[in-house]
Amino acid sequence: MSYTVPEPKIFACTQSTALAEKIAKSFGSDLGKVKFSRYSDGEFQPSFEESVRGARVFIIGSTNPSSENLMEMLLMLDAAKRASARHITAVMPYFGWARQDRKDKPRVPIAAKLVAKMLETAGATRIITMDLHADQIQGFFEKPVDHLFASTLFLPYLKSLKLDNLTIASPDMGGSKRAYAYSKALESDVVICYKQREKANVISHMELIGNVEGKNVVLVDDMVDTAGTLTKAADLMMERGALSVRAITTHALLSGDAYEKIEKSKLSELIVTDSIPLKKQSPKVKVVESAELFADVMTRVHNNTSISSKFLM
C-alpha cells in the first residue's frame, strides 16, 4: 500500500495572525479559515471553516499572557484533533509560562510542565518553537519538539553592523551559555552581569564581571519583559567605559513602562523578533522577521527532511 503525503494546512490564533500570514506566504500556501464565536461573558469557540480530515495541520500562535492566548491554542488543537487531522503541529514562536520551569521555592507550580502536558492532551503531535527560556523544557514533552534558535536571524544582522572591539554580554548568570555561544560564533570576548532581585521584575543590585572599556557591547537574552535588567546593564556598561551598548532579545514582551525605560536608557538599539506583536513602535526597537525561518522548518517537517541546517549554534 502506497503512503499518501497529507495535505498541509496553516491556521492562526488571533494574536499571531500577522506573523501567520507572512509564514503562510513564505510557505506558499493560503492561511486557513477560522471563525471565532464569542459569548457575552468572554467565553469563545474557534471553528475551522474548511475540512482538515487527514491533513497535516499547522496552528500558529504565541502563548504569552494573558492566558486567553494559551486557551486559544488549546481549543484549536482540540478542534483539529476532533476533526480527524492526521498530524497537528503547534507552531509557538513564543512558548509562554516558560519562566516557571522548576520549583524555586516551596508550594509553587511548574507551569511550563503543565502547559506541555495540556498541549499534548489537546492534540498536538509536534511542537515547533523558538528560544525556550530553558532548554530542558523540551524534556517536558513526550512528543517531538523542534527548538529553533533566533541566532539564525540575529547573527547575520550583527555581522552586517561590522562593529570593532565587539564584546558579547549576558545580563545575568543564567544566560551565560547563550552569550558564550554567540561569542564563539562572532569570535569575541564575553562579559557577564551578576544581579540580585528584590522580587519578580525588581533588581536590587547589579555588578559586572569582565571589562567593557573601549568595547562595543551586545547584550544577549531570550526575552525582555519590563526591560529593567537590560537598561540597568546598558547604563552600567556605559559608566564602565563601553563605546556603545545594544541588545538582542528574541521575545519582546515589553510590559509596563518598558518602552519608556528603553527610550531613556543608554541602549543604542534593541533588536527583537516578531514572535510577539509589538504593543507600539519605538525608534530604538528594531524587528527582525522570523517568517521565512518558520516556513522553511515547516516545509522540511512536512516533507520529512532534516532541519539541522537551521541551527547555527
N, C-alpha and C positions, 0 to 999 in steps of 0.2 A: 504494500500500500504506500503510495507516494505521500510525502508530507507537504501540506499547503501552508505557505507563509501567511500568517494572519494579517489582515489589513490594518495599517496603523491609523489611529485617530487621536487628535490632540484636543484637550479641553482645558479650560482655565477657571480657577477660582476667581471671584470678583476682584480681590485685592491685587492680583497679579495679571490682570487682563492685558495691560500694555506690554509687559515683558513676554507674555504668552503669544501675543500677535507677532512680535518680532521673531520669536523662536519658530513659530509655525511657518512664517515666510521663509526663514533660512532653511527650514526642514524641507520646504517645497510642498506644503500642504495648507489647506484652509483650516482655520480654527473651528472646532465642532460647536454645534448649537446647544447651549444650556439655558434653561429658564429657571429663575429663582422666584418662588412664590413666598410671600411674607404674610404672616398673621399680625394682627394689631399689637400683640404682646411681645413681638420681636422674634418669635419662632419662624424659621424659614425652611424651605424644602427645595432642593435642586432637582431638576428633571432633565435628562438627556432628551433632546428633541430629534434624535435620529438613532437608528439601530446601532448597537455596539456588540451584538451577538457574534462570538467567535473572533472578535477584533483584538488587536494589541492597543490598549488604551493608555495614553499618557495624560495624567492630570497634573497641571502646573499650578503651584500655589505655595507661597511662603507662609509659614505658620507663626509669625511674630505676633505677640499680643496686640489687640485683645484676643481672647480665647475664641472669638467668633471665626477668626481665620483658620484655626485648627479644626473647629467644628465643621466648617465648610468642606475642608479636605476629607474629613472622616465620612461625612454624608455622601460626598461624591464617590468615594471609594466603595461605599456600601451599595450605592445605586448601580455602579458599574458591575459589581460582583453579582447582584441580583438580576442584572440584565444579561448575564451569561457572557461577559467579556472573557476572552481566553487568557490574556496577560494584562495586568493592571499595574502600571508603574507610577508611583508618586514622585513627581519631579518637584523637589523642595529646594529652591535656591537658598533659602534660609530656613534651617531647622530650629524652630523656636523651643523655648524651655530648656535649652541645652546647658545653661549655666548650672542647672540642678542635676549634675551628673554623679553625685555621691552624697553621702551623709557627712556634712562638715560640722554638724553639731547634733545633739540628741533631738529626737522627735520631729524630724523634718522628712519630707518625701524625697525620692529620687525621681523627679518629674521626667527627666529625659528617658529613663527606662519605661515609665508608664506610657509616655507618648509613643514610644517604639512599639509597645505591645498593642496599643489601641490602633495604630496604623495597620498592623498585620491582621488584627481581628476584623477590622473594617473591610479588608480585602486586598491590600497592597501585596503584590508578588515580587516587587522590586522597588528599591529606593534609589533615586539619584539626587544628591545634594552637594553643597559646596562649602568648604572650610567650616567643618563642625567645630564647635567651641573646644571640644576634647575628642581626640582621635578614637578613644576607647568606646565612644558611643556606638560605633559600628558594631561592637560586640553585643549590644543590647538587642540586636535584631537576629532573627532566625532566617530571614530572607536575605538575598544578595543586596549589598549596598555599594553603589559606585560613588566614592567620595572624591569629588573633584577639587583641585587646588586653584585658587584665584591667582596664584603665581603665574599660571599660564597667560593671564591677562596683564598682570602688573609688571612682570619682568621686561617685556618689550617696551612698555611705556617708560620705565626707569632708565633703560639703556638709551632711549631716544633723548633723554634730558642731558646726557653726556656730562654728568656732574664730576668735577675734580674733587679729590680727597673725600670720596664718598664713605660714609660710615652708616651701618645699619644699627638700629636701636630697638630694643624691646621695652615697652612701657611697664612691664612687670616681669617677675621671675618666671611665671607660668608660660610666657610667650618666648622664652629664650631659645627653645628648639626651633621655632619658626624663624626667628631672627638669624640664627646660625645657618639655616638652610638658604635664606636669601643672601647672606654674606658670602657663602660658598659659591653660589651661582654668579655673584657680582664681583667676587674676589676683593672683598672689602673688609674693614675692621668691624667689630661689634662692641656695643656698649649696652648696659642693662640698667633699668631703673628699678630701685627697690622701694616699694610703697607699703604703707600700713594704713588700713582702713579703720575709721571710727565706727562706721556702719555701712550698709549697702549704698553704693554711689557717693560716699563721702570719704575723702582721703585726709588722714590726719598728718601724715609725714611722707616725704619722698626724698630719696637720695640717689645719686648717680654712681654707677660702678663703671669706670672707664674714662678716657679722655676724649673730649669733643672739640677742643680748641683748634680753630682753623679748619674745621670739618663741615661738609655739607651732610646733614644728618637726615635719614629717612626712618621714621618710626613705623613699625610693622605690627599690626594687630588683626584679629579676626572680626572684631565688631567695635563700633563706637556707639555708646548709649547716651550718657549725659555729657560726654566729651571732657569730663573733669580730669581724667588721667592724662589724655593726650595733650590738652592745653597746658596743664601744670608741667608735664615733662618737657614740652616745647619751650616754655618760658625758662625753666631751669637750665636747659641746654644753651639757650642764647645767653643767659647770665654767665655760663661757664666758657663762653668764647666761641660757640658754633657760628659758622658763617650764615647758615640757613637751616631751617627745620621744616620738613614736610612729613605727612603721614599717609600711609596706605592702609585702609581697613576695608575688609570685604563687605561687611553688612552695616549699612548706615541706619541704625535705629533712630539716633538723634532726637531724643525725647527731652522734655522740659525746656530749659534755656540753652540747649546745646548749640544752637546756631549763634546765639549771642556770644557764648564763650569762644567759639571758633573765630568769629569775626574780630573779637577784641584781643585774641591771643597773638603770639608771635609766629604762629604757623604760617608758612608761605602758602601752602595749599593742603587740602585734604582730598585724597583720591579714593573713591569708593566704586563699588559695582552697583548695578541696578537690581540686585537681588531683592531689595525692598524699595518701593517708590519713595522718593524724597518728599517730605512734607512741604518744603518750599525751596526756592533757588537761593544760592549764595555765591558771591564772586570767588570765595575761597574753596568751594566744593566742586570737584571735577568728577564726572561719572564715566567709568569705563564700561562699555556694554558687554554683556555676557551671553547674548542670544546665540551667537554663532557657536560658542563652546558647547552650550547645552544641546543645540540642534545637531551638532556633529556627533556628540556622545549618544543621543537618542537614535540617530541613524545607525550607528555602529551596534547599539543594543538590538535594534530591530533586525539587523542583518546578521546578528551573531558573530560580529568581528571584534578584534581586540581594541581596547581603548587605552592601552598602556602608553601610547604616544602622546596622550593628553596630559600626562603627569610630568611636568618639568622638574619637580623635586618632591 
